[in-house]
Amino acid sequence: MQPIRSTPLRSLLHRLLLGALASLTLSGTAHAWWDSDWTIRKKITIDTASTGVAIDTPIGSSAVLLRLSDGDFQFEAAKEDGSDIRFIAADDKTQLTYHIEKFDSLMSEGFVWVKVPDLKPGAQVSFYMYYGNSGSKATPVGDSKGTYDSDTTLVYHFAEKTTPFSDYSGNNNTAKAAAPTADAIIGEGLRLTGHAPLTIPASASLQVFAGTALTWQAWIKPGTLAADAILFSRHDGAGGLVIGLNNGVPFVEVSSAGTVSRSVAAAPIAVSTWHHLAVVAAPGKISLFLDGAAYGAPLAASLPGLNTDLILGADPTNTARPGFVGDVDELQVARVARPDGFIKFASLSQGGTDDANKLVAIGADEQTSTWLSGNSTFGILIRSLTPDGWAVICILTIMAIVSWTVMFTKASFLNRNSKGSDRFMKAWHHIASDLTALDQGDLENAKSLGGRVDKKGQKLLRDACIYRVYHTGVEEIRHRMDKNTGQRVLSAQSIQAIRATLDAVMVRESQKLNKLMVFLTIAISGGPFLGLLGTVVGVMITFAAIAAAGDVNVNAIAPGIAAALLATVAGLAVAIPALFGYNYLISRIKEATSDMHVFADEFVTKLAEFYRPRAD
């Protein structure tokens, strides 16, 4: 017969111990709550490794865009203007500089730029966003100038609708007049018609010296394609810098001392689609980037000196060239040559695609109002636990899991035993009238109770203790019949021997029924005492610390004592379910044992009746 297999407790305990050690390690490195006045926080993870979006070239300091929606942000819990939003670095102390481009509680839409210093390629960086503070401490602290490094000279979000566009870099390079806006890839944007360019006045911060570095980047969506459509131009005497699209092919053109150099053409872009376009100029080389990747071969040239107005959407020095027709968003200019990783990160993180969500992942909300959060009652208890308290609770957790596993497996086994016993007894009543039929034919006839139980039913019967007692009895009968000389008679000694064999089988079955029940008795009796030990030791440590400090403070005593009492609660939480489960299971086991004894008595009685010596 197929034996009953129990749960491999040794392997289970090994895994539980490893889990307990891991939980202790995590508890020591868990991040504390930055400020209790803020009730909600969420973890922001920037992943430039293969687990996110791989970037293998240097990035550096960057302003990271966070797109907020009702799917990942509770607008009703924040202030109407988002002034309670804060960003805290992974050290739980350092506040990160940020500014809000748009925050619309009614439409559940927000765009926030956060400065993350020194982003590394192939690595993960995490920080926290806090919000949910309606108090007076939650005043606006957004700093657009501090969001960008000192090398950034111009930043336009094009978020203004009725006023001139503001320069978020802090250099006050405000456009002369506002242009019509439209829905863009990030909030609102600039719509260029080809006839009304945007003029940005020259300034000291925008001055370009000959042979120096420059980075120009923007999001563009062409509405139509034309030959040499000018997107950006700047001319100063014989020198000039022009960026445009020639029938959808982006190009950069540099004029110096009467010589005009243009980048090599590559594949065109489609109309009515957003693309990130960037020009990075270094001494002797000017590179063009499209959607974060190098576009065509670099142009072997250097920038001329430029100290004139910047024109977006036209070239005043050559009116024969058409102006760019389409939408523009997020124009940025810097006085340095940004690394390739910086351009790629900007393109991928701002695009709003699946790659953006993988690169900049916004985690779930953590709330202080939940029972496990940092400033909740339970969170305070967890933080106040001493090492001995953690050790006791880990042991109690293992005891609880073991006891629950035993209760589940034992209840499942008893249920199978009960079903098998019911099936067996229904078939048994049909053959109990003449046991001599069992010693005839092959053994399979006896196993199937005279053919009344099919193969599927026999599989169910193997889980029944009564069936195993019956099967042993049948084997004993057949064994003795084989030794007889054809007479179907059992002596009194043979019946007594069969009864002894059945008693041995019932003892073994009782042992199987009671196997592992000792773990429940250990949990019932040992759980409360182990919890009490943790409480006593925790209280001792708390009072010893107070004595060493020499200051009696209720606020200092209460958390320690409350955490110490948590061990007792844990001990009772282990013992009470085990107590109920033990009483239920032991009653089921007694019932199964009684059924075996009743059946064994009936079986032996039938043996004595049908196999007694008969008078001739």
C-alpha positions, 0 to 999 in steps of 0.5 A: 500500500502507498504510505502517507507522506507528511510535510518535510519539516526539516526543509520547511524549518530551514526556509523559515529560518532563512526568511527570519534572518532576512526579515531581521536584516531588512528591519535594520535597513528599512527607511524611517519616516522623514517627517510625521506631518506628511502622511503619504510617501511613495518610492521613486526608482531610477533604473539605468541597469538592464532591469529598467532601461539600460544606459551604459554611458555617463549621465551626470546631474539631471532634472527628472520628469515625474508624470502624476496621474490618478493612477499613481497619485492621490490628488485629493490627499494633497494640497490643491496647488501641490505645495505639500509635495517634498522629495527626500533622498535615500538617506531620509534627510536630504531634500531634493530640489524640484519645481512644479510645471503643472498641477491640476487637482481637478483633472488629476494631472501633474508634471514635476521636475526633480533634480537628481544629482550624479546619475550613474549608468547601469545602476539604480537610484531611489528617493521618496516623494512625500505629500498629504500635509494640510498643515501650515508647514506645507508651504511652497518650496519649489525652486526652478533655478535650483532644479537645473545645474549652473551650466543650464542657460535656458529652459522653456516649458511653454506652460504659460498661456497668456504671458511671455514664456518664462525661463525656468533656469533662473537666468531670466531669458524671457521671450518677447511675446507669447505664442499660441500654445497647444497640447504637447508631449508634456503639458502645454507647448508652443505651436509654430505656424511658419510665419510667427517665430518666437524671439528670445533676446540675447543675454550674457548667459546665452552668449556663445564664444567661438570654439566653445561647447553648447547643447540644444535640445527640444521635443518637436512634432512637425505638422508638415514637411518642407525643404529646409524648414527652419526650426532654430536659427542664430546669426552673428555677422558671418557666423551662424547656427541653424537647426531644421528639417529638410523634408523630415530629415533633421540637420544642423548647419554651421556658418563660419567665415563664409563657410557653411557646413551641414550634417550628413542626412539620415532617415527622415521622421514622420509627420505628426509624431513627437521626437526628441532632437538634440544638438551637442557642440564640442570643439571641432565636433557637432553631433546630432541626436534623435530620440536619444541616439546619435543621428548620422555622422558628427559634423567636423566643425566648431561653433562661431561666436554668437551674441544675438537674438535666438529665433525659434521657427524662422531664419530672418537672414534668409526669408526664402527658407520656410519656417518650421510648422508644428509643435515644440516643447521643452526647449533647453540650452546649456553652455556645455556639451552634455554626455551621450547618456544625458541626452538618452536619459532625457529622451527616454524619461520624458517620452511618456512611453513604456520605457519611461515607466521602466526608467523612472518607476513610481512606487505604491503609496505608503501611508502613516495611517496604515498599521505597518507604516512608519508612524502608525502604532504598530510601526512604533512598536516594530521600531522600538523592539529590542534585538531579543524581542526580534529574536523571540518574535522570529522564533514565534513566527516559525512556531506559528507557521509550523503549527498552521502547516501541521493543522492544515496537513493533518486536517487534509489527511483526516478528511481523506481518511473520512471519505475513504472510510465512508466509501469502504463501509458502504462496500463492506456491508455487502460482503460482511454476510459471507467473508469466505468469499474473500479467500477465493480468487486472486488478491485483486478480488479482495482488494476491490471488495469482491469487485464492488470498488473500481481502481479510482475507488481503491485509490480513495480507500488507500487513504482510509485507516479502516481499509488498511486494517481490512487489507491486513486481515484479508492477507492473514486469512489467505495466508492461512488458507493456503496452508490448509488442506483445502478445508476453510477452517480457522482454529481459535489460535489462528483467529487470536493470531489474526486479532493480534496482527490487527491490533499491531496495525491499529497501533501503527495507524494510531501513530500515523494519526497522531504524528506531528501533533506534538508541534501543536502541544509545543505551540500551545504550551511554549508560545505564551511562555516564550512570549512572556520571556521576551516581554520580561527581558524587554522590560528589563532592558527598557528600565536599564536604559532609563537608569543609565540615562538618569531621566524618567520620561514617560515618552521614553518608557512607553514605546519600549514597554509597549514593544516588550508586550508585543512579544506576549501578544505574539506568543498568545497569537501562536498558542490560541489558534494552535489550541483550537486546532489541536482540540478539533484535530484530536477529536477527529483522531479519536473518532477515526481510532474508535472506528478502527476498533469497532471494525476490528471487533466486527471483523474478528467476530465475522472470522469466528462465525464463518471459519469455525469448524462445522459438524459433518 
